[in-house]
Amino acid sequence: MAQFSVHDAKTNLSRLIADALAGGDVVIARGNVPVVRIVPINPRGQRCFGALKGQIAMDAWFDEPLPEEELSGWNLG
């Protein structure tokens, strides 16, 4: 476990972040008392286009014009 003072952490923050991302244990201390730990967060998942291919189906009427009573509710002009 690597422990750094607040001053060292401010000076070398980019390096400490890189160490944490690489799996290192980075702790920041006030005096000799550890107060915080820098850990990486879990990244959001990436979108995968086509992941639902074959699982979603459109009805045959999907592209047909809307009925007049439905269109009147949209106030299109």
C-alpha positions in Angstrom: 0.0 0.0 0.0 1.4 3.3 -1.1 0.7 6.2 1.3 1.1 9.8 0.4 0.7 13.1 2.2 -2.0 15.6 1.0 0.8 17.8 -0.4 2.4 14.9 -2.3 -1.1 13.9 -3.6 -1.8 17.4 -4.9 1.6 17.6 -6.6 1.4 14.1 -8.2 -2.3 13.6 -8.7 -2.0 12.4 -12.3 0.6 9.8 -11.4 -1.5 8.6 -8.4 -4.6 8.2 -10.6 -2.5 6.2 -13.1 -1.3 4.0 -10.3 -4.8 3.4 -9.1 -6.0 2.6 -12.6 -3.2 0.1 -12.9 -4.4 -1.7 -9.8 -2.2 -0.1 -7.2 -3.4 0.8 -3.7 -3.1 4.5 -3.3 -3.9 6.0 0.2 -3.7 9.7 1.1 -2.9 10.6 4.7 -3.0 13.6 6.9 0.1 13.3 9.0 0.4 9.6 9.5 -3.3 8.9 9.6 -4.8 7.5 6.4 -7.9 9.4 5.4 -8.8 8.5 1.8 -8.1 5.8 -0.8 -8.0 6.4 -4.5 -9.8 3.6 -6.4 -10.9 3.3 -10.0 -14.7 3.3 -10.6 -16.4 0.7 -12.8 -16.7 2.2 -16.3 -20.1 2.3 -17.9 -20.8 -0.5 -20.4 -20.2 0.3 -24.0 -23.1 0.1 -26.5 -23.0 -2.8 -28.8 -25.0 -2.1 -32.0 -27.1 -5.1 -33.0 -27.1 -6.7 -29.6 -30.9 -7.1 -29.8 -31.0 -8.3 -33.4 -33.6 -11.0 -33.8 -35.2 -10.2 -30.3 -37.3 -7.2 -31.4 -40.0 -7.4 -34.1 -42.1 -4.7 -35.7 -45.7 -5.4 -36.7 -46.6 -5.1 -40.4 -48.6 -2.0 -39.7 -45.7 -0.1 -38.1 -45.0 2.2 -41.1 -48.7 2.8 -41.9 -50.1 6.3 -41.4 -51.7 7.1 -38.0 -55.5 7.2 -37.8 -57.0 10.7 -38.0 -58.1 10.7 -34.3 -54.4 10.0 -33.3 -53.0 12.7 -35.6 -55.5 15.3 -34.3 -53.9 15.0 -30.8 -50.5 16.0 -32.1 -51.3 19.6 -33.1 -49.0 19.6 -36.1 -49.8 22.8 -37.6 
